[in-house]
Amino acid sequence: MKPRTLLIVAGLILLTTGWYLFRPERLFINARVNEQFPPAAAASARADVLYEGRFHDGAHKSSGIASVYRLADGTRTLRFTDFETSNGPDVRVYLVAADDAKDNATVTEAGFVEIGALKGNIGDQNYELPGDVDLTKYKAVTIWCKRFSVNFGTAPLLQKQS
């Protein structure tokens, strides 16, 4: 093969790999969601707010409210309202075993439980929490880019008084 052809092939491979890793189109494309409050709660008209907190910026501008509800059937739901952050290639929702997480190190050093993939970077959304997650230990919810180990933003969860 000619050197020029090898350079073109290598360049295409690098461009494809770079696109896959960084997903640059996500800088310009938002994923919007608008989930209603969980149907089980709406049907029973009973849901207690256990914890609540406001998102603050991490590596990216983040805003909105995170609330943990106990539904009538005993399940717990994490709900984001008026939520907004940046989009990214592999963004997840973590509960962090710390009072707050203002940096990347706090998340990785304190420990975390992955709740699931972020459904959208804008809008209201719900996440069912596993029954065995101890919310007295995991006191913050973080939006985490798993691919690059970056904390996009965090909401410290404060217990609501009954």
C-alpha positions as a Markdown table, in Angstrom:
| # | Residue | x | y | z |
|---|---|---|---|---|
| 1 | Met | 0.0 | 0.0 | 0.0 |
| 2 | Lys | 1.1 | 3.5 | -0.7 |
| 3 | Pro | 2.0 | 5.7 | 2.3 |
| 4 | Arg | -0.7 | 8.2 | 1.3 |
| 5 | Thr | -3.4 | 5.4 | 1.4 |
| 6 | Leu | -2.1 | 4.2 | 4.8 |
| 7 | Leu | -2.3 | 7.8 | 6.2 |
| 8 | Ile | -5.9 | 8.1 | 4.9 |
| 9 | Val | -7.0 | 4.8 | 6.4 |
| 10 | Ala | -5.2 | 5.6 | 9.7 |
| 11 | Gly | -6.9 | 9.0 | 9.8 |
| 12 | Leu | -10.3 | 7.5 | 9.2 |
| 13 | Ile | -9.8 | 5.0 | 12.0 |
| 14 | Leu | -8.7 | 7.8 | 14.4 |
| 15 | Leu | -11.7 | 10.0 | 13.4 |
| 16 | Thr | -14.1 | 7.1 | 13.9 |
| 17 | Thr | -12.6 | 6.1 | 17.3 |
| 18 | Gly | -12.6 | 9.8 | 18.4 |
| 19 | Trp | -16.2 | 10.2 | 17.4 |
| 20 | Tyr | -17.2 | 7.0 | 19.3 |
| 21 | Leu | -15.3 | 8.0 | 22.5 |
| 22 | Phe | -16.3 | 11.7 | 22.6 |
| 23 | Arg | -19.7 | 11.7 | 20.8 |
| 24 | Pro | -19.2 | 15.4 | 19.9 |
| 25 | Glu | -22.7 | 15.7 | 18.5 |
| 26 | Arg | -24.1 | 15.4 | 22.0 |
| 27 | Leu | -22.6 | 18.9 | 22.8 |
| 28 | Phe | -25.3 | 20.3 | 20.5 |
| 29 | Ile | -28.1 | 17.7 | 20.8 |
| 30 | Asn | -30.3 | 17.6 | 23.9 |
| 31 | Ala | -32.2 | 14.5 | 25.1 |
| 32 | Arg | -35.5 | 15.8 | 26.5 |
| 33 | Val | -37.8 | 13.7 | 28.7 |
| 34 | Asn | -41.1 | 14.5 | 30.4 |
| 35 | Glu | -42.1 | 11.6 | 32.6 |
| 36 | Gln | -45.2 | 11.9 | 34.7 |
| 37 | Phe | -45.0 | 11.0 | 38.4 |
| 38 | Pro | -45.1 | 7.2 | 38.8 |
| 39 | Pro | -48.5 | 5.8 | 37.9 |
| 40 | Ala | -48.7 | 3.7 | 41.1 |
| 41 | Ala | -48.4 | 6.9 | 43.2 |
| 42 | Ala | -50.9 | 8.8 | 41.1 |
| 43 | Ala | -53.4 | 6.0 | 41.4 |
| 44 | Ser | -53.1 | 5.7 | 45.1 |
| 45 | Ala | -52.8 | 9.5 | 45.6 |
| 46 | Arg | -50.2 | 8.7 | 48.3 |
| 47 | Ala | -46.5 | 9.3 | 48.1 |
| 48 | Asp | -44.3 | 10.6 | 50.9 |
| 49 | Val | -41.2 | 12.8 | 50.2 |
| 50 | Leu | -38.4 | 11.2 | 52.1 |
| 51 | Tyr | -35.4 | 13.3 | 50.8 |
| 52 | Glu | -35.0 | 16.3 | 48.6 |
| 53 | Gly | -32.1 | 18.4 | 47.3 |
| 54 | Arg | -31.2 | 20.9 | 44.6 |
| 55 | Phe | -28.6 | 20.1 | 41.9 |
| 56 | His | -25.4 | 22.2 | 41.9 |
| 57 | Asp | -22.8 | 22.3 | 39.2 |
| 58 | Gly | -19.9 | 19.9 | 39.1 |
| 59 | Ala | -17.9 | 19.8 | 35.9 |
| 60 | His | -21.0 | 21.0 | 34.0 |
| 61 | Lys | -23.8 | 23.4 | 34.7 |
| 62 | Ser | -26.6 | 21.4 | 36.4 |
| 63 | Ser | -29.9 | 22.5 | 37.9 |
| 64 | Gly | -33.2 | 21.1 | 39.1 |
| 65 | Ile | -34.6 | 19.2 | 42.1 |
| 66 | Ala | -34.0 | 15.6 | 43.1 |
| 67 | Ser | -36.6 | 14.0 | 45.4 |
| 68 | Val | -36.9 | 10.5 | 46.8 |
| 69 | Tyr | -40.5 | 9.4 | 47.3 |
| 70 | Arg | -41.9 | 6.4 | 49.1 |
| 71 | Leu | -45.0 | 5.2 | 47.2 |
| 72 | Ala | -48.0 | 3.5 | 48.8 |
| 73 | Asp | -46.7 | 0.1 | 47.8 |
| 74 | Gly | -43.4 | 0.7 | 49.7 |
| 75 | Thr | -41.2 | 1.2 | 46.7 |
| 76 | Arg | -39.0 | 4.2 | 46.5 |
| 77 | Thr | -38.6 | 6.5 | 43.4 |
| 78 | Leu | -36.0 | 9.0 | 42.7 |
| 79 | Arg | -37.5 | 11.9 | 40.7 |
| 80 | Phe | -35.8 | 14.8 | 38.9 |
| 81 | Thr | -38.0 | 17.9 | 38.3 |
| 82 | Asp | -37.0 | 21.0 | 36.3 |
| 83 | Phe | -33.8 | 19.1 | 35.6 |
| 84 | Glu | -31.1 | 20.2 | 33.2 |
| 85 | Thr | -27.4 | 19.3 | 32.7 |
| 86 | Ser | -25.1 | 18.7 | 29.8 |
| 87 | Asn | -25.4 | 15.7 | 27.5 |
| 88 | Gly | -22.6 | 13.2 | 27.3 |
| 89 | Pro | -21.5 | 9.9 | 25.9 |
| 90 | Asp | -22.2 | 7.6 | 28.9 |
| 91 | Val | -24.0 | 9.5 | 31.6 |
| 92 | Arg | -25.3 | 7.7 | 34.6 |
| 93 | Val | -27.3 | 8.4 | 37.8 |
| 94 | Tyr | -25.4 | 7.5 | 41.0 |
| 95 | Leu | -26.2 | 7.6 | 44.6 |
| 96 | Val | -23.1 | 8.6 | 46.5 |
| 97 | Ala | -22.1 | 7.6 | 50.0 |
| 98 | Ala | -21.3 | 11.2 | 51.0 |
| 99 | Asp | -23.2 | 14.3 | 52.2 |
| 100 | Asp | -22.3 | 16.0 | 48.9 |
| 101 | Ala | -20.0 | 15.5 | 45.9 |
| 102 | Lys | -18.4 | 18.6 | 44.5 |
| 103 | Asp | -15.7 | 16.9 | 42.7 |
| 104 | Asn | -14.8 | 13.6 | 40.9 |
| 105 | Ala | -12.7 | 12.2 | 43.8 |
| 106 | Thr | -15.5 | 12.4 | 46.3 |
| 107 | Val | -17.7 | 10.1 | 44.1 |
| 108 | Thr | -15.0 | 7.5 | 43.6 |
| 109 | Glu | -13.5 | 7.6 | 47.1 |
| 110 | Ala | -16.8 | 7.6 | 49.1 |
| 111 | Gly | -18.4 | 4.9 | 47.0 |
| 112 | Phe | -21.6 | 4.8 | 45.0 |
| 113 | Val | -24.5 | 2.8 | 43.7 |
| 114 | Glu | -25.4 | 3.1 | 40.1 |
| 115 | Ile | -29.2 | 3.6 | 39.6 |
| 116 | Gly | -29.2 | 3.6 | 35.8 |
| 117 | Ala | -28.4 | 5.5 | 32.6 |
| 118 | Leu | -29.6 | 9.1 | 32.6 |
| 119 | Lys | -32.8 | 9.1 | 30.5 |
| 120 | Gly | -32.3 | 12.7 | 29.3 |
| 121 | Asn | -30.2 | 15.7 | 30.1 |
| 122 | Ile | -33.3 | 17.9 | 30.2 |
| 123 | Gly | -36.7 | 17.3 | 31.9 |
| 124 | Asp | -38.6 | 15.5 | 34.5 |
| 125 | Gln | -37.7 | 11.8 | 35.0 |
| 126 | Asn | -38.2 | 8.9 | 37.5 |
| 127 | Tyr | -35.8 | 6.1 | 38.6 |
| 128 | Glu | -36.9 | 3.2 | 40.8 |
| 129 | Leu | -34.5 | 2.7 | 43.7 |
| 130 | Pro | -33.4 | -0.8 | 44.7 |
| 131 | Gly | -35.0 | -1.8 | 48.0 |
| 132 | Asp | -31.7 | -2.6 | 49.7 |
| 133 | Val | -30.2 | 0.9 | 49.2 |
| 134 | Asp | -29.6 | 2.6 | 52.5 |
| 135 | Leu | -30.5 | 6.3 | 52.1 |
| 136 | Thr | -28.9 | 7.1 | 55.5 |
| 137 | Lys | -25.6 | 6.1 | 53.8 |
| 138 | Tyr | -26.1 | 7.3 | 50.2 |
| 139 | Lys | -26.9 | 11.0 | 50.8 |
| 140 | Ala | -26.3 | 12.5 | 47.4 |
| 141 | Val | -27.4 | 11.9 | 43.8 |
| 142 | Thr | -24.7 | 12.6 | 41.2 |
| 143 | Ile | -24.9 | 12.7 | 37.4 |
| 144 | Trp | -21.7 | 10.9 | 36.3 |
| 145 | Cys | -20.0 | 10.4 | 33.0 |
| 146 | Lys | -18.9 | 6.8 | 33.3 |
| 147 | Arg | -16.7 | 6.9 | 30.2 |
| 148 | Phe | -14.5 | 9.8 | 31.4 |
| 149 | Ser | -15.1 | 9.6 | 35.2 |
| 150 | Val | -16.6 | 13.1 | 35.5 |
| 151 | Asn | -19.1 | 14.4 | 38.0 |
| 152 | Phe | -21.5 | 16.6 | 35.9 |
| 153 | Gly | -23.5 | 17.8 | 39.0 |
| 154 | Thr | -24.8 | 16.7 | 42.4 |
| 155 | Ala | -27.9 | 17.1 | 44.5 |
| 156 | Pro | -27.3 | 16.6 | 48.3 |
| 157 | Leu | -30.3 | 14.8 | 49.6 |
| 158 | Leu | -31.7 | 16.2 | 52.9 |
| 159 | Gln | -34.2 | 14.2 | 54.9 |
| 160 | Lys | -37.7 | 15.8 | 54.9 |
| 161 | Gln | -39.4 | 16.1 | 58.3 |
| 162 | Ser | -42.8 | 14.3 | 58.5 |
